[in-house]
Structures are given as C-alpha cells and as structure tokens.
Amino acid sequence: MGHPLIPDLSKLTIDELTNKISDLQSRITYAYRTGNTGVLGQLQLIMQDYQEEMSNRNRRQLEELEKNSKNFKNIIDIQ
C-alpha cells in the first residue's frame, strides 16, 4: 500500500526517480537529526514507495534483458 499523497511514480523518468530518492534521503537524515519523529515516519513511508518503484523497474529491466539476450540462456547460477 502506497502513501496516499504520492503521485503516480510510473510517470517519472529514472533520473527523476533517482533524484527524488536522493532528496528524500537528505530529508530523512535532517528529520532524524532534529528528532522530528512525525515527519520522519511519513518520509520513510514515502521512501518505501519510491524504492519499491525503483526495484520494480530494475526487476522488469532484468527480465527484459534475460528474455532478449542469448547470453542468459542455459546458465546455471551457482552461488
């Protein structure tokens, strides 16, 4: 469930999303330093939405690469 005041993140470019995450990290740091727990909680909820959107985009991009690339076929990944 997303924060109710967050716009549609799918309309943002990767650069805009990255810049917004960076800005939110700075705001979270400031809220933490000043002890403003109410704002801190809200910023963390918003950050989760942005990070989830970034994660979904990265996952979709990897799936697309795996689908279209011959280099990923028949690979056994042992870690």
PyMOL Python script that loads the backbone (N, CA, C, O; Angstrom):
from pymol import cmd

cmd.read_pdbstr("""\
ATOM      1  N   MET A   1       0.837  -1.184   0.000  1.00  0.00           N
ATOM      2  CA  MET A   1       0.000   0.000   0.000  1.00  0.00           C
ATOM      3  C   MET A   1       0.876   1.239   0.000  1.00  0.00           C
ATOM      4  O   MET A   1       1.808   1.354   0.796  1.00  0.00           O
ATOM      5  N   GLY A   2       0.578   2.144  -0.879  1.00  0.00           N
ATOM      6  CA  GLY A   2       1.382   3.343  -1.009  1.00  0.00           C
ATOM      7  C   GLY A   2       0.875   4.481  -0.156  1.00  0.00           C
ATOM      8  O   GLY A   2      -0.252   4.463   0.338  1.00  0.00           O
ATOM      9  N   HIS A   3       1.722   5.460   0.005  1.00  0.00           N
ATOM     10  CA  HIS A   3       1.356   6.671   0.725  1.00  0.00           C
ATOM     11  C   HIS A   3       0.278   7.396  -0.082  1.00  0.00           C
ATOM     12  O   HIS A   3       0.410   7.521  -1.299  1.00  0.00           O
ATOM     13  N   PRO A   4      -0.784   7.876   0.568  1.00  0.00           N
ATOM     14  CA  PRO A   4      -1.910   8.455  -0.173  1.00  0.00           C
ATOM     15  C   PRO A   4      -1.595   9.752  -0.918  1.00  0.00           C
ATOM     16  O   PRO A   4      -2.345  10.131  -1.817  1.00  0.00           O
ATOM     17  N   LEU A   5      -0.527  10.428  -0.576  1.00  0.00           N
ATOM     18  CA  LEU A   5      -0.210  11.698  -1.218  1.00  0.00           C
ATOM     19  C   LEU A   5       0.851  11.593  -2.307  1.00  0.00           C
ATOM     20  O   LEU A   5       1.291  12.607  -2.848  1.00  0.00           O
ATOM     21  N   ILE A   6       1.258  10.375  -2.626  1.00  0.00           N
ATOM     22  CA  ILE A   6       2.288  10.162  -3.639  1.00  0.00           C
ATOM     23  C   ILE A   6       1.645  10.130  -5.025  1.00  0.00           C
ATOM     24  O   ILE A   6       0.651   9.432  -5.228  1.00  0.00           O
ATOM     25  N   PRO A   7       2.202  10.879  -5.981  1.00  0.00           N
ATOM     26  CA  PRO A   7       1.666  10.832  -7.353  1.00  0.00           C
ATOM     27  C   PRO A   7       2.019   9.503  -8.023  1.00  0.00           C
ATOM     28  O   PRO A   7       2.703   8.668  -7.431  1.00  0.00           O
ATOM     29  N   ASP A   8       1.563   9.313  -9.228  1.00  0.00           N
ATOM     30  CA  ASP A   8       1.859   8.106  -9.987  1.00  0.00           C
ATOM     31  C   ASP A   8       3.350   8.085 -10.346  1.00  0.00           C
ATOM     32  O   ASP A   8       3.808   8.864 -11.182  1.00  0.00           O
ATOM     33  N   LEU A   9       4.089   7.190  -9.708  1.00  0.00           N
ATOM     34  CA  LEU A   9       5.541   7.152  -9.887  1.00  0.00           C
ATOM     35  C   LEU A   9       5.948   6.555 -11.232  1.00  0.00           C
ATOM     36  O   LEU A   9       7.082   6.741 -11.673  1.00  0.00           O
ATOM     37  N   SER A  10       5.048   5.852 -11.874  1.00  0.00           N
ATOM     38  CA  SER A  10       5.395   5.245 -13.160  1.00  0.00           C
ATOM     39  C   SER A  10       5.602   6.300 -14.247  1.00  0.00           C
ATOM     40  O   SER A  10       6.168   6.003 -15.299  1.00  0.00           O
ATOM     41  N   LYS A  11       5.152   7.518 -14.003  1.00  0.00           N
ATOM     42  CA  LYS A  11       5.313   8.594 -14.986  1.00  0.00           C
ATOM     43  C   LYS A  11       6.673   9.290 -14.882  1.00  0.00           C
ATOM     44  O   LYS A  11       7.033  10.078 -15.757  1.00  0.00           O
ATOM     45  N   LEU A  12       7.427   9.004 -13.821  1.00  0.00           N
ATOM     46  CA  LEU A  12       8.735   9.621 -13.637  1.00  0.00           C
ATOM     47  C   LEU A  12       9.799   8.890 -14.445  1.00  0.00           C
ATOM     48  O   LEU A  12       9.718   7.680 -14.655  1.00  0.00           O
ATOM     49  N   THR A  13      10.793   9.643 -14.892  1.00  0.00           N
ATOM     50  CA  THR A  13      11.940   9.018 -15.548  1.00  0.00           C
ATOM     51  C   THR A  13      12.847   8.421 -14.468  1.00  0.00           C
ATOM     52  O   THR A  13      12.685   8.705 -13.281  1.00  0.00           O
ATOM     53  N   ILE A  14      13.793   7.600 -14.891  1.00  0.00           N
ATOM     54  CA  ILE A  14      14.750   7.003 -13.955  1.00  0.00           C
ATOM     55  C   ILE A  14      15.539   8.104 -13.240  1.00  0.00           C
ATOM     56  O   ILE A  14      15.772   8.022 -12.034  1.00  0.00           O
ATOM     57  N   ASP A  15      15.949   9.130 -13.988  1.00  0.00           N
ATOM     58  CA  ASP A  15      16.711  10.224 -13.384  1.00  0.00           C
ATOM     59  C   ASP A  15      15.878  10.971 -12.344  1.00  0.00           C
ATOM     60  O   ASP A  15      16.370  11.297 -11.264  1.00  0.00           O
ATOM     61  N   GLU A  16      14.629  11.237 -12.672  1.00  0.00           N
ATOM     62  CA  GLU A  16      13.759  11.927 -11.718  1.00  0.00           C
ATOM     63  C   GLU A  16      13.541  11.080 -10.469  1.00  0.00           C
ATOM     64  O   GLU A  16      13.541  11.600  -9.353  1.00  0.00           O
ATOM     65  N   LEU A  17      13.359   9.790 -10.655  1.00  0.00           N
ATOM     66  CA  LEU A  17      13.164   8.882  -9.533  1.00  0.00           C
ATOM     67  C   LEU A  17      14.415   8.825  -8.658  1.00  0.00           C
ATOM     68  O   LEU A  17      14.321   8.855  -7.431  1.00  0.00           O
ATOM     69  N   THR A  18      15.571   8.744  -9.284  1.00  0.00           N
ATOM     70  CA  THR A  18      16.833   8.711  -8.546  1.00  0.00           C
ATOM     71  C   THR A  18      17.056  10.013  -7.772  1.00  0.00           C
ATOM     72  O   THR A  18      17.475   9.990  -6.615  1.00  0.00           O
ATOM     73  N   ASN A  19      16.774  11.139  -8.415  1.00  0.00           N
ATOM     74  CA  ASN A  19      16.934  12.431  -7.738  1.00  0.00           C
ATOM     75  C   ASN A  19      15.978  12.561  -6.559  1.00  0.00           C
ATOM     76  O   ASN A  19      16.349  13.096  -5.515  1.00  0.00           O
ATOM     77  N   LYS A  20      14.764  12.082  -6.718  1.00  0.00           N
ATOM     78  CA  LYS A  20      13.783  12.161  -5.640  1.00  0.00           C
ATOM     79  C   LYS A  20      14.199  11.282  -4.464  1.00  0.00           C
ATOM     80  O   LYS A  20      14.036  11.677  -3.310  1.00  0.00           O
ATOM     81  N   ILE A  21      14.730  10.108  -4.742  1.00  0.00           N
ATOM     82  CA  ILE A  21      15.207   9.224  -3.672  1.00  0.00           C
ATOM     83  C   ILE A  21      16.355   9.886  -2.926  1.00  0.00           C
ATOM     84  O   ILE A  21      16.413   9.829  -1.698  1.00  0.00           O
ATOM     85  N   SER A  22      17.257  10.506  -3.649  1.00  0.00           N
ATOM     86  CA  SER A  22      18.378  11.213  -3.021  1.00  0.00           C
ATOM     87  C   SER A  22      17.875  12.359  -2.137  1.00  0.00           C
ATOM     88  O   SER A  22      18.350  12.544  -1.017  1.00  0.00           O
ATOM     89  N   ASP A  23      16.916  13.119  -2.650  1.00  0.00           N
ATOM     90  CA  ASP A  23      16.330  14.218  -1.884  1.00  0.00           C
ATOM     91  C   ASP A  23      15.639  13.703  -0.622  1.00  0.00           C
ATOM     92  O   ASP A  23      15.769  14.293   0.450  1.00  0.00           O
ATOM     93  N   LEU A  24      14.912  12.612  -0.755  1.00  0.00           N
ATOM     94  CA  LEU A  24      14.235  12.031   0.414  1.00  0.00           C
ATOM     95  C   LEU A  24      15.241  11.546   1.453  1.00  0.00           C
ATOM     96  O   LEU A  24      15.005  11.685   2.653  1.00  0.00           O
ATOM     97  N   GLN A  25      16.356  10.980   1.006  1.00  0.00           N
ATOM     98  CA  GLN A  25      17.387  10.534   1.948  1.00  0.00           C
ATOM     99  C   GLN A  25      17.930  11.715   2.747  1.00  0.00           C
ATOM    100  O   GLN A  25      18.164  11.601   3.950  1.00  0.00           O
ATOM    101  N   SER A  26      18.130  12.845   2.079  1.00  0.00           N
ATOM    102  CA  SER A  26      18.607  14.048   2.776  1.00  0.00           C
ATOM    103  C   SER A  26      17.573  14.533   3.782  1.00  0.00           C
ATOM    104  O   SER A  26      17.920  14.921   4.898  1.00  0.00           O
ATOM    105  N   ARG A  27      16.310  14.511   3.390  1.00  0.00           N
ATOM    106  CA  ARG A  27      15.244  14.951   4.292  1.00  0.00           C
ATOM    107  C   ARG A  27      15.090  14.014   5.485  1.00  0.00           C
ATOM    108  O   ARG A  27      14.837  14.462   6.604  1.00  0.00           O
ATOM    109  N   ILE A  28      15.240  12.726   5.249  1.00  0.00           N
ATOM    110  CA  ILE A  28      15.160  11.752   6.345  1.00  0.00           C
ATOM    111  C   ILE A  28      16.299  11.978   7.327  1.00  0.00           C
ATOM    112  O   ILE A  28      16.096  11.930   8.540  1.00  0.00           O
ATOM    113  N   THR A  29      17.483  12.220   6.813  1.00  0.00           N
ATOM    114  CA  THR A  29      18.638  12.498   7.676  1.00  0.00           C
ATOM    115  C   THR A  29      18.397  13.741   8.521  1.00  0.00           C
ATOM    116  O   THR A  29      18.686  13.752   9.718  1.00  0.00           O
ATOM    117  N   TYR A  30      17.871  14.780   7.901  1.00  0.00           N
ATOM    118  CA  TYR A  30      17.587  16.022   8.630  1.00  0.00           C
ATOM    119  C   TYR A  30      16.514  15.787   9.697  1.00  0.00           C
ATOM    120  O   TYR A  30      16.657  16.253  10.827  1.00  0.00           O
ATOM    121  N   ALA A  31      15.453  15.074   9.352  1.00  0.00           N
ATOM    122  CA  ALA A  31      14.378  14.800  10.314  1.00  0.00           C
ATOM    123  C   ALA A  31      14.893  13.957  11.473  1.00  0.00           C
ATOM    124  O   ALA A  31      14.492  14.162  12.619  1.00  0.00           O
ATOM    125  N   TYR A  32      15.778  13.014  11.179  1.00  0.00           N
ATOM    126  CA  TYR A  32      16.364  12.185  12.227  1.00  0.00           C
ATOM    127  C   TYR A  32      17.227  13.022  13.167  1.00  0.00           C
ATOM    128  O   TYR A  32      17.150  12.871  14.387  1.00  0.00           O
ATOM    129  N   ARG A  33      18.044  13.902  12.600  1.00  0.00           N
ATOM    130  CA  ARG A  33      18.931  14.747  13.415  1.00  0.00           C
ATOM    131  C   ARG A  33      18.163  15.719  14.298  1.00  0.00           C
ATOM    132  O   ARG A  33      18.585  16.016  15.416  1.00  0.00           O
ATOM    133  N   THR A  34      17.036  16.213  13.798  1.00  0.00           N
ATOM    134  CA  THR A  34      16.251  17.183  14.573  1.00  0.00           C
ATOM    135  C   THR A  34      15.263  16.505  15.507  1.00  0.00           C
ATOM    136  O   THR A  34      14.627  17.170  16.324  1.00  0.00           O
ATOM    137  N   GLY A  35      15.128  15.197  15.396  1.00  0.00           N
ATOM    138  CA  GLY A  35      14.243  14.473  16.298  1.00  0.00           C
ATOM    139  C   GLY A  35      12.768  14.603  15.951  1.00  0.00           C
ATOM    140  O   GLY A  35      11.908  14.352  16.796  1.00  0.00           O
ATOM    141  N   ASN A  36      12.471  14.986  14.742  1.00  0.00           N
ATOM    142  CA  ASN A  36      11.085  15.158  14.317  1.00  0.00           C
ATOM    143  C   ASN A  36      10.529  13.809  13.860  1.00  0.00           C
ATOM    144  O   ASN A  36      10.536  13.495  12.669  1.00  0.00           O
ATOM    145  N   THR A  37      10.048  13.013  14.822  1.00  0.00           N
ATOM    146  CA  THR A  37       9.635  11.640  14.532  1.00  0.00           C
ATOM    147  C   THR A  37       8.379  11.561  13.669  1.00  0.00           C
ATOM    148  O   THR A  37       8.226  10.615  12.896  1.00  0.00           O
ATOM    149  N   GLY A  38       7.485  12.527  13.786  1.00  0.00           N
ATOM    150  CA  GLY A  38       6.284  12.522  12.959  1.00  0.00           C
ATOM    151  C   GLY A  38       6.611  12.649  11.495  1.00  0.00           C
ATOM    152  O   GLY A  38       6.095  11.905  10.661  1.00  0.00           O
ATOM    153  N   VAL A  39       7.475  13.597  11.187  1.00  0.00           N
ATOM    154  CA  VAL A  39       7.896  13.799   9.801  1.00  0.00           C
ATOM    155  C   VAL A  39       8.750  12.624   9.343  1.00  0.00           C
ATOM    156  O   VAL A  39       8.638  12.181   8.200  1.00  0.00           O
ATOM    157  N   LEU A  40       9.589  12.125  10.218  1.00  0.00           N
ATOM    158  CA  LEU A  40      10.463  11.008   9.884  1.00  0.00           C
ATOM    159  C   LEU A  40       9.652   9.794   9.446  1.00  0.00           C
ATOM    160  O   LEU A  40       9.983   9.148   8.452  1.00  0.00           O
ATOM    161  N   GLY A  41       8.607   9.489  10.175  1.00  0.00           N
ATOM    162  CA  GLY A  41       7.760   8.351   9.820  1.00  0.00           C
ATOM    163  C   GLY A  41       7.111   8.511   8.457  1.00  0.00           C
ATOM    164  O   GLY A  41       7.064   7.564   7.673  1.00  0.00           O
ATOM    165  N   GLN A  42       6.612   9.706   8.173  1.00  0.00           N
ATOM    166  CA  GLN A  42       5.978   9.964   6.880  1.00  0.00           C
ATOM    167  C   GLN A  42       6.994   9.884   5.745  1.00  0.00           C
ATOM    168  O   GLN A  42       6.706   9.328   4.685  1.00  0.00           O
ATOM    169  N   LEU A  43       8.178  10.439   5.970  1.00  0.00           N
ATOM    170  CA  LEU A  43       9.214  10.383   4.940  1.00  0.00           C
ATOM    171  C   LEU A  43       9.644   8.948   4.654  1.00  0.00           C
ATOM    172  O   LEU A  43       9.919   8.592   3.508  1.00  0.00           O
ATOM    173  N   GLN A  44       9.700   8.133   5.692  1.00  0.00           N
ATOM    174  CA  GLN A  44      10.076   6.739   5.496  1.00  0.00           C
ATOM    175  C   GLN A  44       9.023   5.985   4.685  1.00  0.00           C
ATOM    176  O   GLN A  44       9.359   5.139   3.857  1.00  0.00           O
ATOM    177  N   LEU A  45       7.746   6.294   4.926  1.00  0.00           N
ATOM    178  CA  LEU A  45       6.688   5.675   4.129  1.00  0.00           C
ATOM    179  C   LEU A  45       6.800   6.076   2.663  1.00  0.00           C
ATOM    180  O   LEU A  45       6.650   5.244   1.768  1.00  0.00           O
ATOM    181  N   ILE A  46       7.062   7.349   2.428  1.00  0.00           N
ATOM    182  CA  ILE A  46       7.221   7.843   1.062  1.00  0.00           C
ATOM    183  C   ILE A  46       8.440   7.200   0.403  1.00  0.00           C
ATOM    184  O   ILE A  46       8.387   6.812  -0.764  1.00  0.00           O
ATOM    185  N   MET A  47       9.535   7.088   1.153  1.00  0.00           N
ATOM    186  CA  MET A  47      10.761   6.484   0.630  1.00  0.00           C
ATOM    187  C   MET A  47      10.514   5.035   0.220  1.00  0.00           C
ATOM    188  O   MET A  47      11.045   4.584  -0.795  1.00  0.00           O
ATOM    189  N   GLN A  48       9.726   4.310   0.985  1.00  0.00           N
ATOM    190  CA  GLN A  48       9.419   2.927   0.632  1.00  0.00           C
ATOM    191  C   GLN A  48       8.741   2.845  -0.729  1.00  0.00           C
ATOM    192  O   GLN A  48       9.045   1.957  -1.526  1.00  0.00           O
ATOM    193  N   ASP A  49       7.824   3.769  -0.995  1.00  0.00           N
ATOM    194  CA  ASP A  49       7.133   3.777  -2.281  1.00  0.00           C
ATOM    195  C   ASP A  49       8.106   4.025  -3.429  1.00  0.00           C
ATOM    196  O   ASP A  49       8.048   3.347  -4.455  1.00  0.00           O
ATOM    197  N   TYR A  50       8.996   4.995  -3.256  1.00  0.00           N
ATOM    198  CA  TYR A  50       9.955   5.310  -4.314  1.00  0.00           C
ATOM    199  C   TYR A  50      10.938   4.160  -4.521  1.00  0.00           C
ATOM    200  O   TYR A  50      11.275   3.834  -5.659  1.00  0.00           O
ATOM    201  N   GLN A  51      11.400   3.545  -3.437  1.00  0.00           N
ATOM    202  CA  GLN A  51      12.331   2.433  -3.567  1.00  0.00           C
ATOM    203  C   GLN A  51      11.659   1.213  -4.193  1.00  0.00           C
ATOM    204  O   GLN A  51      12.283   0.478  -4.959  1.00  0.00           O
ATOM    205  N   GLU A  52      10.402   1.005  -3.869  1.00  0.00           N
ATOM    206  CA  GLU A  52       9.664  -0.098  -4.474  1.00  0.00           C
ATOM    207  C   GLU A  52       9.504   0.111  -5.976  1.00  0.00           C
ATOM    208  O   GLU A  52       9.643  -0.832  -6.754  1.00  0.00           O
ATOM    209  N   GLU A  53       9.215   1.334  -6.381  1.00  0.00           N
ATOM    210  CA  GLU A  53       9.101   1.639  -7.810  1.00  0.00           C
ATOM    211  C   GLU A  53      10.438   1.400  -8.513  1.00  0.00           C
ATOM    212  O   GLU A  53      10.468   0.828  -9.603  1.00  0.00           O
ATOM    213  N   MET A  54      11.528   1.828  -7.906  1.00  0.00           N
ATOM    214  CA  MET A  54      12.853   1.628  -8.497  1.00  0.00           C
ATOM    215  C   MET A  54      13.168   0.135  -8.590  1.00  0.00           C
ATOM    216  O   MET A  54      13.696  -0.327  -9.602  1.00  0.00           O
ATOM    217  N   SER A  55      12.851  -0.606  -7.556  1.00  0.00           N
ATOM    218  CA  SER A  55      13.085  -2.046  -7.548  1.00  0.00           C
ATOM    219  C   SER A  55      12.271  -2.743  -8.636  1.00  0.00           C
ATOM    220  O   SER A  55      12.779  -3.628  -9.324  1.00  0.00           O
ATOM    221  N   ASN A  56      11.018  -2.346  -8.789  1.00  0.00           N
ATOM    222  CA  ASN A  56      10.176  -2.939  -9.832  1.00  0.00           C
ATOM    223  C   ASN A  56      10.728  -2.651 -11.223  1.00  0.00           C
ATOM    224  O   ASN A  56      10.725  -3.524 -12.090  1.00  0.00           O
ATOM    225  N   ARG A  57      11.195  -1.444 -11.429  1.00  0.00           N
ATOM    226  CA  ARG A  57      11.773  -1.094 -12.737  1.00  0.00           C
ATOM    227  C   ARG A  57      13.031  -1.894 -13.008  1.00  0.00           C
ATOM    228  O   ARG A  57      13.236  -2.373 -14.124  1.00  0.00           O
ATOM    229  N   ASN A  58      13.882  -2.045 -11.993  1.00  0.00           N
ATOM    230  CA  ASN A  58      15.113  -2.819 -12.162  1.00  0.00           C
ATOM    231  C   ASN A  58      14.794  -4.283 -12.463  1.00  0.00           C
ATOM    232  O   ASN A  58      15.447  -4.905 -13.301  1.00  0.00           O
ATOM    233  N   ARG A  59      13.786  -4.832 -11.776  1.00  0.00           N
ATOM    234  CA  ARG A  59      13.388  -6.212 -11.999  1.00  0.00           C
ATOM    235  C   ARG A  59      12.863  -6.400 -13.426  1.00  0.00           C
ATOM    236  O   ARG A  59      13.227  -7.358 -14.109  1.00  0.00           O
ATOM    237  N   ARG A  60      12.001  -5.475 -13.868  1.00  0.00           N
ATOM    238  CA  ARG A  60      11.455  -5.565 -15.225  1.00  0.00           C
ATOM    239  C   ARG A  60      12.559  -5.452 -16.276  1.00  0.00           C
ATOM    240  O   ARG A  60      12.532  -6.146 -17.293  1.00  0.00           O
ATOM    241  N   GLN A  61      13.525  -4.577 -16.024  1.00  0.00           N
ATOM    242  CA  GLN A  61      14.632  -4.405 -16.966  1.00  0.00           C
ATOM    243  C   GLN A  61      15.471  -5.683 -17.046  1.00  0.00           C
ATOM    244  O   GLN A  61      15.878  -6.094 -18.132  1.00  0.00           O
ATOM    245  N   LEU A  62      15.729  -6.308 -15.894  1.00  0.00           N
ATOM    246  CA  LEU A  62      16.499  -7.549 -15.888  1.00  0.00           C
ATOM    247  C   LEU A  62      15.738  -8.661 -16.607  1.00  0.00           C
ATOM    248  O   LEU A  62      16.327  -9.429 -17.367  1.00  0.00           O
ATOM    249  N   GLU A  63      14.438  -8.745 -16.370  1.00  0.00           N
ATOM    250  CA  GLU A  63      13.633  -9.754 -17.051  1.00  0.00           C
ATOM    251  C   GLU A  63      13.651  -9.545 -18.565  1.00  0.00           C
ATOM    252  O   GLU A  63      13.711 -10.509 -19.329  1.00  0.00           O
ATOM    253  N   GLU A  64      13.600  -8.307 -18.985  1.00  0.00           N
ATOM    254  CA  GLU A  64      13.643  -7.991 -20.413  1.00  0.00           C
ATOM    255  C   GLU A  64      15.005  -8.384 -21.010  1.00  0.00           C
ATOM    256  O   GLU A  64      15.075  -8.924 -22.114  1.00  0.00           O
ATOM    257  N   LEU A  65      16.078  -8.107 -20.267  1.00  0.00           N
ATOM    258  CA  LEU A  65      17.415  -8.498 -20.736  1.00  0.00           C
ATOM    259  C   LEU A  65      17.540 -10.013 -20.835  1.00  0.00           C
ATOM    260  O   LEU A  65      18.088 -10.539 -21.804  1.00  0.00           O
ATOM    261  N   GLU A  66      17.031 -10.704 -19.832  1.00  0.00           N
ATOM    262  CA  GLU A  66      17.098 -12.165 -19.845  1.00  0.00           C
ATOM    263  C   GLU A  66      16.297 -12.739 -21.007  1.00  0.00           C
ATOM    264  O   GLU A  66      16.699 -13.719 -21.634  1.00  0.00           O
ATOM    265  N   LYS A  67      15.173 -12.121 -21.278  1.00  0.00           N
ATOM    266  CA  LYS A  67      14.298 -12.593 -22.348  1.00  0.00           C
ATOM    267  C   LYS A  67      14.920 -12.379 -23.730  1.00  0.00           C
ATOM    268  O   LYS A  67      14.792 -13.229 -24.611  1.00  0.00           O
ATOM    269  N   ASN A  68      15.583 -11.256 -23.912  1.00  0.00           N
ATOM    270  CA  ASN A  68      16.099 -10.872 -25.227  1.00  0.00           C
ATOM    271  C   ASN A  68      17.561 -11.218 -25.467  1.00  0.00           C
ATOM    272  O   ASN A  68      18.050 -11.069 -26.587  1.00  0.00           O
ATOM    273  N   SER A  69      18.263 -11.674 -24.451  1.00  0.00           N
ATOM    274  CA  SER A  69      19.687 -11.909 -24.599  1.00  0.00           C
ATOM    275  C   SER A  69      19.998 -13.398 -24.676  1.00  0.00           C
ATOM    276  O   SER A  69      19.476 -14.197 -23.899  1.00  0.00           O
ATOM    277  N   LYS A  70      20.840 -13.749 -25.606  1.00  0.00           N
ATOM    278  CA  LYS A  70      21.268 -15.138 -25.732  1.00  0.00           C
ATOM    279  C   LYS A  70      22.274 -15.499 -24.644  1.00  0.00           C
ATOM    280  O   LYS A  70      22.464 -16.679 -24.346  1.00  0.00           O
ATOM    281  N   ASN A  71      22.913 -14.507 -24.053  1.00  0.00           N
ATOM    282  CA  ASN A  71      23.926 -14.759 -23.032  1.00  0.00           C
ATOM    283  C   ASN A  71      23.338 -15.301 -21.735  1.00  0.00           C
ATOM    284  O   ASN A  71      24.058 -15.909 -20.944  1.00  0.00           O
ATOM    285  N   PHE A  72      22.047 -15.095 -21.501  1.00  0.00           N
ATOM    286  CA  PHE A  72      21.428 -15.538 -20.264  1.00  0.00           C
ATOM    287  C   PHE A  72      20.780 -16.907 -20.378  1.00  0.00           C
ATOM    288  O   PHE A  72      20.310 -17.443 -19.374  1.00  0.00           O
ATOM    289  N   LYS A  73      20.742 -17.483 -21.558  1.00  0.00           N
ATOM    290  CA  LYS A  73      20.067 -18.755 -21.755  1.00  0.00           C
ATOM    291  C   LYS A  73      20.963 -19.911 -21.314  1.00  0.00           C
ATOM    292  O   LYS A  73      22.172 -19.911 -21.544  1.00  0.00           O
ATOM    293  N   ASN A  74      20.339 -20.876 -20.685  1.00  0.00           N
ATOM    294  CA  ASN A  74      21.009 -22.116 -20.264  1.00  0.00           C
ATOM    295  C   ASN A  74      22.192 -21.854 -19.329  1.00  0.00           C
ATOM    296  O   ASN A  74      23.219 -22.527 -19.419  1.00  0.00           O
ATOM    297  N   ILE A  75      22.048 -20.901 -18.457  1.00  0.00           N
ATOM    298  CA  ILE A  75      23.096 -20.621 -17.480  1.00  0.00           C
ATOM    299  C   ILE A  75      22.713 -21.247 -16.149  1.00  0.00           C
ATOM    300  O   ILE A  75      21.582 -21.102 -15.685  1.00  0.00           O
ATOM    301  N   ILE A  76      23.649 -21.933 -15.549  1.00  0.00           N
ATOM    302  CA  ILE A  76      23.438 -22.465 -14.222  1.00  0.00           C
ATOM    303  C   ILE A  76      24.139 -21.509 -13.256  1.00  0.00           C
ATOM    304  O   ILE A  76      25.355 -21.331 -13.319  1.00  0.00           O
ATOM    305  N   ASP A  77      23.366 -20.903 -12.372  1.00  0.00           N
ATOM    306  CA  ASP A  77      23.901 -19.906 -11.444  1.00  0.00           C
ATOM    307  C   ASP A  77      24.145 -20.561 -10.089  1.00  0.00           C
ATOM    308  O   ASP A  77      23.206 -20.844  -9.345  1.00  0.00           O
ATOM    309  N   ILE A  78      25.403 -20.794  -9.782  1.00  0.00           N
ATOM    310  CA  ILE A  78      25.772 -21.412  -8.508  1.00  0.00           C
ATOM    311  C   ILE A  78      26.448 -20.331  -7.662  1.00  0.00           C
ATOM    312  O   ILE A  78      27.465 -19.747  -8.039  1.00  0.00           O
ATOM    313  N   GLN A  79      25.845 -20.101  -6.527  1.00  0.00           N
ATOM    314  CA  GLN A  79      26.417 -19.080  -5.639  1.00  0.00           C
ATOM    315  C   GLN A  79      26.805 -19.659  -4.321  1.00  0.00           C
ATOM    316  O   GLN A  79      27.303 -18.941  -3.453  1.00  0.00           O
TER     317      GLN A  79
END
""", "prot")
cmd.dss("prot")
cmd.show_as("cartoon", "prot")
cmd.util.cbc("prot")
cmd.orient("prot")
